[in-house]
Every structure is written in structure tokens, then in C-alpha cells.
Amino acid sequence: MPKFELDENSDLNSIKEQVERMRVGADKARGGTEKMRVGNDSARVTINRPQLLGPRTKAIFTGVLAAVLVVLVACLAFALLHRPPVTSHKVPNLVGKGVAEAKKALLDLGLNVRTNYKPASQKPAGTVEATNPVAGTSLHDGEPVTLMVAGKAPETAATTPTPTPGPGPGPGPAPTPGPGPGPNAQPSPPTGDDKTAMPDVVEMTESKAHRTLEALGCKVVETTANDSAQADKIVLGCDPKPGEKLAKGALVHLIVNARVDTGTAPRANPSLVALRNYAGMRGPAVVEALTTLGLVPTLKPIVSQNQPSGFVIETDPPANSQLPRGAHVTVVVAQ
């Protein structure tokens, strides 16, 4: 602390000026109150420290900080309230159903599908014999379900060799347009990368269904049924089913209603059903067609080197047999 000794020769005005200069210098350096001794007396000099933030600046800073915190809390609450709900689905009972139908049922529920083929199974080829997890299990969206399918996988099944096109400029041979007259006639499964969805031709007239399919480049074969509850020349069923992938030039089988009372060729006995040639068609589609006719079909898988897995080889009784409604028909399919 500075000291000033006073005597009779001391100049008080000069000492006051020095004290004032010291006060101004200290005011820039720090604030507070400091005592200075002048002789036996002391002088108190008050120095105000400069404030970094004024009251208004502090209020603005506090308001901005509070607004930021409110926004953060609002965003967190919005995210929690609008979080998408977790849905769960129960695995349906798919045992005995066709693999395509089972896949569609699971995909419609938002579940993923895996397939595991079992060539040694005694169940009808192409049908589901078990699922993993089992029916009734609750799963969330996107969880997988494995289908245990009887028969060989499609990519490993035996296929009919495709003839090699000749050296000429013309296109290669077209797919076989339909089953031949013999019981072992078979169409080649459609191949190609240019595929479209099978249109829904069920309940269309026969002529309109033909025009729709031929516009897609498909070959059409028919089987007739006698359903008195439906109009004549109406499509009762089809194979492949609506929505399935269809290659250009593929063979499509239609089941068309041919009522006996409409001027079509009458049957020798209207109570009997004429068994058509189903060779080369897929087993589940033949089962559906026979059931529509009022017959009781049973699939019988056997090993075949000439027919793809799941396709019909022959029926017992054979094609062109006249059967009463309710008769049993064995459908022999390739394993």
C-alpha cells in the first residue's frame, strides 16, 4: 500500500493529484475498495470493476438457453409419442397347402419366407409338411418363417431338354402348345427372363380370357366342367393362379364351364364326369379341377426322370374315363 509522509513543506494538492491518478489506473485493472495511507491519515479509494455481462445481456442469454431446452424436450416427446408401434403376427397353419399359397399368406402378414425342400418326404410334392416356428407362434414384422416343403427344389428338379435352335435366322422352337393325345404328353415349363403377373381371368367369358392371355403371348388349353350354378362358357379356374409370375409363351390351363343344357355336346350320361388328360399340369391345379368336378382326388408322388417335380404324370382311372360324382381319382405326380 503506498504511503505519503507529510511535513510542513508537503504539498497536499500534489498528493491529491497522485492519488487520483492511482485511482484511475486501478479502476482499469480491478474493482473494489482500497485504503491508501497519507502520513498518519488514510484515504479510501473505491474502484468499480467493469462487468463482462450487463443485466439485459444476462436476461437474453438465459432466455435463449431456456428456449433451446424447451425445443429439445419437445423433440424428445414427439419422437416418443410418434414411434411406430411394434406389431406381431401369429404364424398360420400352412401344413398341406401349396408352397406358393403358403408364401403368399406369410408375405401378406409382413413376414419373411424361407424354404427347405425335402426330396425324401412321403407327402405330396410341392406341399408344406411343417413350419419353423410352428403355427400359432407370435412374430414381429420381418421375422423369418421356414417352410418345410415336400419334394425337390425347383432349381434341382429334372427338366425337359430344350431343342437347340438351328443355324437359320428364324427364332427357336416355341413351347409345346398343349398336352398331346397320349397320357404321357407334357408341356415344357415356361422359361425366360421376361415375366409378367398372371391376370385374373376367373369368371371371365371363355373368349375374353383367350384374348387376354393371347395378348400376353401365352398358349391356352382348356378343361371343361359342368356346373349348373354358373353361366355357360365362364372360366371357373386357371393354372397358374392369378398374380403368379408368367413367362412369355407360357402354357395356361383354363377350366371352362360347359353346361349340358346349353346346346354344347351332351354327355352320354349327365350324371357321369369325363376325366380329362391332366398330364403335364401341376398337381395342386389338377386337384382343384377334379374337386370342382365333384370328384375326390388323391396325390401320389413317384420318382420320374421325364417330368418336373410336382407335375402330373397320369391319373388312375386314366384320361377319358366316365366317372360318377364322388368317385376317387389318384393323381400321379413326379417327386
C-alpha positions as CSV (number, residue, x, y, z in Angstrom):
1,M,0.0,0.0,0.0
2,P,1.6,3.4,-0.9
3,K,2.4,5.8,1.9
4,F,2.9,9.5,1.9
5,E,4.8,11.2,4.7
6,L,3.5,14.7,5.5
7,D,5.5,17.6,7.0
8,E,5.2,21.3,7.0
9,N,6.6,21.5,3.5
10,S,4.3,18.9,1.9
11,D,2.0,20.0,-0.9
12,L,-1.5,18.5,-0.3
13,N,-2.7,19.4,-3.8
14,S,0.1,17.4,-5.4
15,I,-0.6,14.4,-3.2
16,K,-4.3,14.5,-4.2
17,E,-3.4,14.5,-7.9
18,Q,-1.2,11.4,-7.4
19,V,-4.0,9.7,-5.5
20,E,-6.4,10.5,-8.3
21,R,-4.1,9.1,-11.0
22,M,-3.6,5.9,-9.0
23,R,-7.4,5.6,-8.7
24,V,-8.0,5.9,-12.4
25,G,-5.2,3.3,-13.1
26,A,-6.7,0.9,-10.6
27,D,-10.2,1.3,-12.0
28,K,-9.0,-0.2,-15.2
29,A,-7.3,-3.1,-13.6
30,R,-9.7,-4.3,-11.0
31,G,-12.6,-3.2,-8.8
32,G,-13.1,-2.9,-5.1
33,T,-12.2,-0.7,-2.3
34,E,-8.6,0.1,-1.3
35,K,-7.1,2.2,1.5
36,M,-4.2,4.5,1.0
37,R,-2.2,5.9,3.9
38,V,-1.0,9.5,3.7
39,G,1.1,10.2,6.7
40,N,-0.9,9.3,9.8
41,D,-4.2,9.5,7.8
42,S,-5.6,7.0,5.3
43,A,-7.8,7.6,2.3
44,R,-10.3,5.1,1.0
45,V,-10.4,4.8,-2.8
46,T,-13.4,2.9,-4.3
47,I,-12.6,1.2,-7.6
48,N,-15.5,-0.3,-9.7
49,R,-14.7,-3.5,-11.6
50,P,-16.1,-3.5,-15.2
51,Q,-18.8,-6.1,-15.6
52,L,-18.5,-8.5,-18.5
53,L,-22.3,-9.0,-18.9
54,G,-24.9,-6.5,-18.1
55,P,-28.3,-7.3,-16.7
56,R,-30.0,-7.2,-20.1
57,T,-27.4,-9.4,-21.7
58,K,-27.8,-11.9,-18.9
59,A,-31.6,-11.9,-19.4
60,I,-31.2,-12.5,-23.2
61,F,-28.7,-15.3,-22.7
62,T,-31.0,-17.0,-20.0
63,G,-34.0,-16.7,-22.3
64,V,-32.2,-18.3,-25.3
65,L,-30.9,-21.2,-23.1
66,A,-34.4,-21.8,-21.8
67,A,-35.8,-21.8,-25.4
68,V,-33.2,-24.4,-26.5
69,L,-34.0,-26.7,-23.6
70,V,-37.8,-26.4,-24.4
71,V,-37.2,-27.3,-28.0
72,L,-35.1,-30.3,-27.1
73,V,-37.7,-31.6,-24.6
74,A,-40.4,-31.1,-27.3
75,C,-38.5,-33.1,-29.9
76,L,-37.9,-35.9,-27.5
77,A,-41.5,-36.1,-26.5
78,F,-42.6,-36.0,-30.2
79,A,-40.2,-38.9,-31.0
80,L,-41.6,-41.0,-28.2
81,L,-45.2,-40.3,-28.9
82,H,-44.9,-41.0,-32.7
83,R,-42.7,-44.0,-32.5
84,P,-44.2,-46.7,-34.8
85,P,-45.9,-49.5,-32.9
86,V,-44.4,-52.9,-33.0
87,T,-46.9,-55.3,-34.5
88,S,-46.9,-59.0,-34.1
89,H,-48.5,-61.8,-36.1
90,K,-49.3,-65.4,-35.4
91,V,-47.9,-68.0,-37.8
92,P,-50.9,-69.6,-39.6
93,N,-51.4,-73.3,-40.1
94,L,-49.9,-73.9,-43.5
95,V,-49.5,-77.7,-43.4
96,G,-50.8,-79.4,-46.5
97,K,-51.0,-76.1,-48.5
98,G,-49.1,-75.5,-51.8
99,V,-45.8,-73.7,-51.4
100,A,-47.0,-70.7,-53.5
101,E,-50.1,-70.3,-51.4
102,A,-48.1,-70.6,-48.1
103,K,-45.6,-68.0,-49.3
104,K,-48.3,-65.5,-50.2
105,A,-50.0,-66.0,-46.8
106,L,-46.8,-65.2,-44.9
107,L,-45.8,-62.3,-47.1
108,D,-49.2,-60.7,-46.7
109,L,-48.6,-60.8,-42.9
110,G,-45.3,-58.9,-43.4
111,L,-43.1,-61.9,-42.5
112,N,-40.0,-63.2,-44.4
113,V,-40.2,-66.6,-46.0
114,R,-37.5,-69.3,-46.3
115,T,-38.0,-72.7,-48.0
116,N,-36.4,-76.0,-47.1
117,Y,-37.2,-78.8,-49.6
118,K,-37.2,-82.5,-48.6
119,P,-36.8,-84.9,-51.5
120,A,-37.3,-88.0,-49.3
121,S,-40.6,-86.9,-47.9
122,Q,-43.6,-89.1,-48.4
123,K,-46.0,-86.1,-48.6
124,P,-47.3,-84.8,-51.9
125,A,-44.6,-82.9,-53.8
126,G,-44.9,-79.1,-53.6
127,T,-46.9,-79.1,-50.3
128,V,-45.9,-77.8,-46.9
129,E,-45.4,-80.5,-44.3
130,A,-44.2,-78.3,-41.4
131,T,-43.2,-74.8,-40.5
132,N,-40.5,-73.4,-38.2
133,P,-41.6,-71.8,-36.0
134,V,-44.8,-73.8,-35.6
135,A,-48.3,-72.5,-36.2
136,G,-49.5,-70.1,-33.5
137,T,-46.1,-68.6,-32.7
138,S,-46.2,-64.8,-32.5
139,L,-43.6,-63.0,-34.7
140,H,-42.8,-59.3,-35.4
141,D,-42.8,-57.8,-38.9
142,G,-39.8,-59.0,-41.0
143,E,-39.0,-62.1,-38.9
144,P,-38.4,-65.3,-40.9
145,V,-40.6,-68.4,-41.2
146,T,-39.1,-71.6,-42.8
147,L,-41.4,-73.8,-44.9
148,M,-40.6,-77.5,-44.9
149,V,-41.7,-78.4,-48.4
150,A,-42.0,-82.0,-49.7
151,G,-40.2,-82.8,-53.0
152,K,-37.2,-81.4,-54.7
153,A,-36.3,-77.7,-55.0
154,P,-37.4,-76.3,-58.4
155,E,-33.9,-75.4,-59.4
156,T,-32.7,-79.0,-58.9
157,A,-35.7,-80.7,-60.5
158,A,-35.3,-82.6,-63.8
159,T,-36.5,-80.6,-66.7
160,T,-37.3,-81.4,-70.3
161,P,-34.4,-80.6,-72.6
162,T,-34.9,-77.6,-74.8
163,P,-34.1,-78.3,-78.5
164,T,-31.2,-76.4,-79.8
165,P,-32.2,-73.8,-82.5
166,G,-30.9,-74.3,-86.0
167,P,-28.4,-72.0,-87.6
168,G,-31.0,-70.2,-89.7
169,P,-32.1,-66.7,-88.9
170,G,-35.6,-67.7,-87.6
171,P,-36.4,-67.9,-83.9
172,G,-36.0,-71.1,-81.9
173,P,-38.8,-73.6,-81.4
174,A,-41.8,-72.4,-79.4
175,P,-43.1,-74.1,-76.3
176,T,-45.4,-77.1,-76.8
177,P,-48.9,-75.6,-77.1
178,G,-50.7,-78.3,-75.2
179,P,-50.8,-81.9,-74.0
180,G,-50.7,-84.5,-76.7
181,P,-53.3,-87.2,-77.2
182,G,-51.3,-89.7,-75.2
183,P,-51.4,-90.0,-71.3
184,N,-47.7,-89.1,-71.1
185,A,-47.8,-85.9,-73.1
186,Q,-46.3,-83.0,-71.2
187,P,-45.8,-79.3,-71.8
188,S,-42.3,-77.8,-71.1
189,P,-42.3,-75.4,-68.1
190,P,-42.1,-71.8,-69.3
191,T,-38.7,-70.2,-69.2
192,G,-37.3,-66.8,-69.8
193,D,-36.5,-63.6,-68.1
194,D,-39.4,-61.5,-69.4
195,K,-42.2,-62.3,-67.0
196,T,-45.5,-60.7,-66.0
197,A,-48.2,-61.3,-63.5
198,M,-50.9,-63.9,-64.4
199,P,-54.2,-61.9,-65.0
200,D,-57.3,-62.8,-63.1
201,V,-59.4,-64.5,-65.7
202,V,-61.7,-66.4,-63.3
203,E,-65.4,-65.6,-64.1
204,M,-64.4,-64.1,-67.5
205,T,-66.1,-65.5,-70.6
206,E,-64.1,-68.1,-72.5
207,S,-63.5,-65.8,-75.4
208,K,-62.4,-62.8,-73.3
209,A,-60.0,-65.0,-71.3
210,H,-58.4,-66.3,-74.5
211,R,-58.0,-62.8,-75.9
212,T,-56.4,-61.6,-72.6
213,L,-53.9,-64.4,-72.4
214,E,-53.0,-64.5,-76.1
215,A,-52.3,-60.7,-75.9
216,L,-49.6,-61.7,-73.4
217,G,-48.2,-64.3,-75.8
218,C,-49.5,-67.3,-73.7
219,K,-50.7,-70.6,-75.0
220,V,-54.1,-71.7,-73.7
221,V,-55.5,-75.2,-73.1
222,E,-58.9,-76.0,-71.6
223,T,-60.7,-78.4,-69.4
224,T,-64.5,-78.3,-69.3
225,A,-66.6,-78.7,-66.2
226,N,-70.4,-79.0,-65.8
227,D,-71.5,-76.5,-63.1
228,S,-75.3,-75.8,-63.3
229,A,-74.9,-72.9,-60.9
230,Q,-72.6,-71.0,-63.2
231,A,-73.2,-69.5,-66.7
232,D,-72.1,-71.4,-69.7
233,K,-68.6,-70.6,-71.2
234,I,-67.5,-69.0,-68.0
235,V,-63.9,-69.6,-66.6
236,L,-64.1,-71.4,-63.3
237,G,-60.4,-71.7,-62.6
238,C,-56.9,-71.3,-64.0
239,D,-53.4,-72.5,-63.6
240,P,-51.1,-70.6,-62.9
241,K,-53.3,-68.8,-60.4
242,P,-53.9,-65.0,-60.7
243,G,-50.9,-63.0,-59.6
244,E,-48.2,-65.7,-60.1
245,K,-45.3,-64.9,-62.4
246,L,-45.9,-65.8,-66.0
247,A,-43.3,-66.0,-68.7
248,K,-44.0,-65.1,-72.3
249,G,-45.1,-68.1,-74.3
250,A,-46.1,-70.0,-71.1
251,L,-48.8,-72.6,-71.1
252,V,-52.0,-71.6,-69.3
253,H,-54.7,-74.1,-68.3
254,L,-58.3,-72.9,-68.1
255,I,-61.3,-74.7,-66.5
256,V,-64.3,-73.6,-68.5
257,N,-68.0,-74.3,-67.6
258,A,-69.8,-76.3,-70.3
259,R,-73.4,-76.7,-69.1
260,V,-75.3,-79.7,-70.6
261,D,-78.4,-77.7,-71.1
262,T,-76.9,-75.0,-73.4
263,G,-76.5,-76.7,-76.8
264,T,-73.0,-77.9,-76.2
265,A,-72.3,-81.6,-77.0
266,P,-74.3,-83.5,-74.4
267,R,-72.8,-86.2,-72.4
268,A,-73.9,-89.8,-72.8
269,N,-74.9,-89.8,-69.2
270,P,-75.2,-86.4,-67.5
271,S,-74.6,-87.9,-64.1
272,L,-71.1,-89.0,-65.1
273,V,-68.0,-86.9,-65.3
274,A,-65.5,-87.3,-68.2
275,L,-61.9,-87.4,-66.9
276,R,-59.6,-85.2,-69.0
277,N,-56.0,-85.6,-69.8
278,Y,-54.2,-83.8,-67.0
279,A,-50.6,-84.9,-67.8
280,G,-48.1,-82.1,-67.7
281,M,-50.1,-79.9,-65.4
282,R,-49.2,-79.1,-61.8
283,G,-50.6,-81.3,-59.2
284,P,-52.4,-78.8,-57.0
285,A,-54.1,-77.3,-60.0
286,V,-55.4,-80.8,-61.1
287,V,-56.6,-81.4,-57.5
288,E,-58.6,-78.2,-57.7
289,A,-60.0,-79.0,-61.1
290,L,-61.1,-82.5,-60.0
291,T,-62.7,-81.2,-56.8
292,T,-64.7,-78.7,-58.9
293,L,-66.0,-81.6,-61.0
294,G,-67.2,-83.3,-57.8
295,L,-64.5,-86.0,-57.7
296,V,-62.2,-86.9,-54.8
297,P,-58.6,-86.6,-55.8
298,T,-55.5,-88.0,-54.1
299,L,-51.9,-87.1,-54.9
300,K,-49.4,-89.9,-55.3
301,P,-45.8,-88.8,-55.8
302,I,-43.4,-91.1,-57.6
303,V,-39.8,-90.7,-58.9
304,S,-39.7,-89.6,-62.5
305,Q,-36.9,-88.7,-64.9
306,N,-39.2,-87.3,-67.6
307,Q,-41.4,-84.9,-65.7
308,P,-40.5,-82.0,-63.4
309,S,-41.2,-82.3,-59.7
310,G,-44.8,-81.5,-58.8
311,F,-46.2,-82.1,-62.4
312,V,-48.8,-84.7,-63.2
313,I,-47.7,-87.9,-65.0
314,E,-51.0,-89.6,-65.3
315,T,-54.3,-90.3,-63.4
316,D,-55.9,-93.5,-62.2
317,P,-58.5,-94.1,-63.7
318,P,-56.9,-92.9,-67.0
319,A,-58.0,-90.0,-69.1
320,N,-61.4,-90.1,-70.9
321,S,-62.9,-92.3,-68.2
322,Q,-66.5,-91.7,-67.3
323,L,-66.8,-91.4,-63.5
324,P,-69.8,-90.8,-61.2
325,R,-69.5,-87.8,-58.9
326,G,-67.8,-88.6,-55.6
327,A,-65.5,-91.2,-57.3
328,H,-61.9,-91.3,-56.1
329,V,-59.1,-90.4,-58.6
330,T,-55.4,-91.0,-58.0
331,V,-53.2,-88.2,-59.4
332,V,-49.7,-89.5,-60.0
333,V,-47.1,-86.6,-59.8
334,A,-43.4,-86.5,-60.2
335,Q,-41.4,-86.4,-57.0
